[in-house]
């Protein structure tokens, strides 16, 4: 098959699917905003887009931005079509608008959209954290407009993928039958326990092994939506209660989700807030690390902390579970989908400093008492999220399904 991937930051969520499809002999092509000519061995075409219209109505900014991105993608697709390229399958992330006009270019292609998040004014990330109230007037109106390109993509795609039930349930009920809940998948044979693991931090001249009281906290960026502020405020008491413990904090000091901090980065803002209470010789910020280093850190971790708003679930949590980490996580909807309290991890109130401190301290005080919990966490990921055995067959099933007729797809919703 000829399979086209469209993702502004390819390979993104397709990082494991791509090699698997190559191995099967499919012909792959990618459209993205990355400038590399080849990514994961796939020819990549970098598309461009025009700028937004000046002085546009603020509610329309999140309507026009997807539209101009879709326009740029469509122009490149038209050129490919003129050269005789006809994809059998198109995988496209719908979040930035790239999928809007694909049906109009290739009417017969099977379009599989990745549906990551549908915005709501209440009940999920918006106004979850009282420290960051979204007091913007007419927020619901603005978010409804923000969802318009997603609704168009839902109508025009043949089928969709959403990685978790939590994310799937955010989309309008009338369209949910088109969306399959299939996770990107975890390489559980790589993210696995290693009792002999150790790691040396050159900058701090510290070496950690499996038996050491090491706390880990990891996100792509250190920001409030991933609970960095709640973690940092609890950290002085965690270290006081556990005088032998060290903490390794993994992540950039930029911003992936939510608003950017004014002035200092979120990382620096909350570090400065508690700096005077911390023994910084025991606190190690390592920034972004290579994947194999990240896995080693999880393998030597005594406690892994994961906090999040009701939002997209991070790969890092499932990877920590796959490694068999003893996990303390927030009692929020996406986490509760994969962790049952006291079975695969300890769940705490996102806003409770005392619950977080107590849970981490309990595990550090009696690590052997929580061994079975870490084993259960790994078992859940192996059984439900293993890429090779669970997620890849589900993905391939979508390609192999008979393509639904457009009329029946409309009737079915």
N, C-alpha and C positions, 0 to 999 in steps of 0.2 A: 504493500500500500504506500501511497504518497501521503505523508502526514505533515501538516503545517502547524507549528507552534507559534502563538502570538502572545507575547508577555513583555511588558516594557523593560523588565529586568530579568530576561531569560537567563538561566533556566527556572529560577523561582521554585514554585511548587512542583515543577516537573523534573527536578534534579535527579530523581531515581527512576522515573518512568522512561526518560530519554535513553539511557544506556540499555534498558531492558528491551525497548522497541528496536534499537540498533542491532542488538544481539539476535533478534528474530528476523532481521533482514529487511525491515521497512526502510523506505527512503524518507529522510527527515529534512525539513527546512525550518528556519526560525526567522521571525520578524521581531525586532526589539529596538530599544533605544540605546543599547550597548554598541560600542564601536568596533568590538573585536569581530574579525571576519569569520572566526570559527569558535564555537563554545561547545564544550563536551564533544568535539568532533563533528558538530553540526554546522553547516554553512549558515551564517547569521547575516541578515540584511538589516541595516540600521535605518529606521524610518524617521522622518522629521515631521514637524507640525508647525503651523503658524502660531503667532501670539494671540492672546485674548484681546477682545475688543476693549479699548479704553472706556472708562466711565460706565461700565455695564451695571445694570441693576444687581445689587449684591446677591440676591437669591439666584441669579442666573449664572454666577461664576462657576458653580458646580454643575451647571447644565452645559455651558459653552465649553468648558475645559474638556470633558469627555467627547463632545462633538468634534472639536478641532483635532483631537487625537485620533478619533475614528476616521475623520476625513483624510488625515495623513496616511493612516494604515490602508484605507480603501484605495488611495491613489497608487500605492505600491502594489497592492493586490491586483489592480487593473493592469498594471504593467506586466506583472507575472502572467496574468491570463492572456494578454496579447502575445506573449512569447510561447504560449502553449502549455503553461503550467496549470494543472487542474488537480487540486488535492482531493483525496478520498475522504480524509478526516481533518478537521481543524480543531485543535485544542486552543482555547483562548481564555485568559483571565479577564473577567468582565468588569472588574472593579474600576478601571480607568477609562472605559468607553471604547476600547479597541474593537469590540465585537459588534458595534452598532450596525455597520453596513455590510458585513460579510455575506449575509444571505442575498443581498442585492448583487454581489459580484459572482459568487459561486452558488447558484440555487440548488445544486444537487449534492453538495458536500455535506457530510455529517458533521454538524457543529456541536462540540461538547464544551459548554461553558463552565468555567470555575467560578462558583458563586461563594465568595468569602464572607461577605457581611452586608446586611440590610439594616439601614439606620432607623432608629426609633428615638423619639424625644424623651420617653420615659421607660423605665424598667430594665434598661441594660446599662451601657457605659455613661450615657448622658445623665448628669445629675446623680450619679451613684455616690460620688465622693463630695460630701458637704464642704470640704476644703476648697473645691474647685467648682462652685455652682455655675451652671450655664444660664446666666440671667439674660441672655440675649433675647430681645423682644421677637416674638414670632418664630422661635426656634423650630417648632413643629412644622411651620410652613416651609422654612428653609430646608429642613431635612427631607420633607416630602419631595421637594424639587430635586434634592440631591439623589434621590432614588429613581428618578425618571429614566435614566439610561439603563439601570438594572432591569426595570420592568420591560423596556423595549427588548433587551437582550434575552430575557426570560421567554418572551413571546416568539422570538425568531430562532432560538437555538433548538436543536433536536432534543437535547437532554443536558442536564447540568450535574455538577459535582459540588458537594459541600462537605468539608472534612469531618464535621461533628454534628451530632443531633442538635446540640445547642444552636449552632450556626444555621442549620437547616430550618429550624423552627422559627427563625427570625423572618423568613421570607413569607410573602402573602400565601395564605392557605390555598388559594385557587391555583397556584403554580407549583406547590410542593411535590405533586406527583411527577413532575418533570425532573426533579432534583434527586439524585442518588447520594446517600451519605457514604462516602468512601474517603478514608484518610489517605494522606500522601504516603504514609507508611514509614516504618522505622527499620533500619538495618540491625536487627537484634543480635546478629552474629558479630557485629562490630561494637555496638553499644551493649556490652555484656560485663558481668562481674569479672574481676581479676584480683584474686587475693594477694598476688605478688606485686601489684602495681605500686609505683612510687613516682614522685615528681619533684624536681628541684626548681625553685624560683631564683633565678640568677640575681635579680635586682635586690631581693631581700636576703639572699644567701640562706634560704630555708629549704629543707627537704622534708616532704611529707610522705607517709606510707599509710597503708590501710588501717592500722590500729591507732593512728593519731586523731585527736579531737579537732578535726578540720571541718569548718562550716563553709558551704558554698552557696553562692547566690549568682544567678546568671540570667541575663537578658540581652537582646541585640543592642538596646540602648537603655541606660539607667534613667527611668522616668516614672512619674506618678501612676500612669495607667497600669504599670507592672509592679506597683507597690514599693518602689524604691524608697520613697519618703517614709513609709511605715516601717520598712526594714531598718533604715538608718536610725530612726528614733528608738527602736528597740535594741540596737546593737550595743550601746554602752552597758545596759543592764545584762544582756546576754554574756558579754565578756567578763563582767564583774562576777556573775554567778558561776562562770566556768573559766577560772584563771589560767588554765593550760590551753584553752582553745585559741585557734587562729581562724581568720575568715578570709577567703579568696572571693573577690567580687569581679565577675566577668561582664564586660559590656562597654560599648562606646559611651561617650558623653554628649551624643547628639540627641535627636528626638525622632522616634518612629511614629508614635501615636499621640494624639492630643496636641495641645498647644505648646509651643516652645517657651522656655523660661525667659523672663526678661532680665537682661544683665548676665549674671552667672549661669552656666549650664545647670540643669537639674542635678547632675552629679555633684558639682561644686557647691551648689546652694545648700543641699542637705548634709554634705560633709562638713561645711562650715558651721552649720547649726549645732552639730554634736562634737566637733573637733576637740574642744577642751575636755570632753568627758572620755575620750578614747585613748587607748595606748596604741598609737599608730604603728608601732613595731609589730603588732599582731593583726593589722588590717592591710590586706594586699589587693590593690586595684591592678588588674592585669590587662584591662582593655579588651580588644578583640583578640582571640587566640585561634590558632589552627584547630581544625576539627579533632585531630588526634590528641591534641593537648587538652581540649575540652573534655573528651572522653576520659582521659587519664585523671583529670581533676575530679570528675564524677566518681571514678573508681576508687579514689582514696578519700572521698568525702565521707565524714561521719554523719553529717546531717545536711540535706539539701533543702533550701528554702525557696518556695515559689509562691508569689503573690500576684494576683491580677484582678482588675475590674471584671465585670461580666462582659467579656470581649473574646476575641479570637484566641484559642488555646495555643500556647507556644509549643513548638517541636521540643524545646529543651526539657519540658516536664516529662513528656513521654520517653525521651532519651534517658533522663535520670531514673525513671521507673524501670526502663529496660536494663540499665546497669545494676539495678537492685538497690538503689539508694534508699536510705531511711529519710522519708520526705515529710516536711511540714509545709502545708499549703493553705491557701485561703479557702474558706467555705463559700465559694462563689460558683455559679451554675456551670460554667465550662469545666471547672476542676471536679465538681461533684459527678460529672459524667464518667470520669475515669478513676476517681479515688473514692472509696467508701471509708468514712472515718474509722480509724483504728484497724482497718483491714489492709489497705494498700498504702496508707499514710495517715498522719494526724492532721485534721482540718481545724483551722482556727478562724475566728472572726477577723476579717480583713482589717478592721479598725481597732482591734484589741491588742495593745502592746503587751499586757500581762499574759494573755493566752499564748502569744507567740513566744515570749520569753520562757514561759513554763514548759511548752511543748519541746522546744529545742533543748532545754536543760534536762528534761526527763530522759530524752534519748542519749544525751552525752553522759548522763550519770549511770545509765544501765544499757549500754548499746546491745548487749547480747539478748536482752528482753525484747528487742524490736527486730531481730534478725528475720523472723518469719514474716514480718510486715514488708521488709524489703524484697523477700522472695516472692510474696504474693503480688507485689507491684510488678516485678519482672514477668511473672506468669500471665498477668492480665495483658501486658503489652504483647507478649509472644503469641497469645491466643487470639487477640483482637486487632493488633496493629502491625504485625510483622509484614514487611513489604513483600517478600518473595512468596510467602504461603497464603496471605490473606488479601492484601491490598492490590497487588499486581493482578491476580486472577479476576478481581472485581473490575479493575480498569480495563483489562482485555475483554471482559464480557460486554462492555459498552461498545467497543469497536465491532465486535462480532454479532451484536444484535442486528436483526433486520431493521433497516432504517424506516421509522414511522412515516406514513404519509402526512403531508402538512394538514390536510383536512381533518384526519383523525386526531392529530395533536391538538387542533383547535377545539374539536368537540369534547375531547377528554378533560379539558380544563373548564 
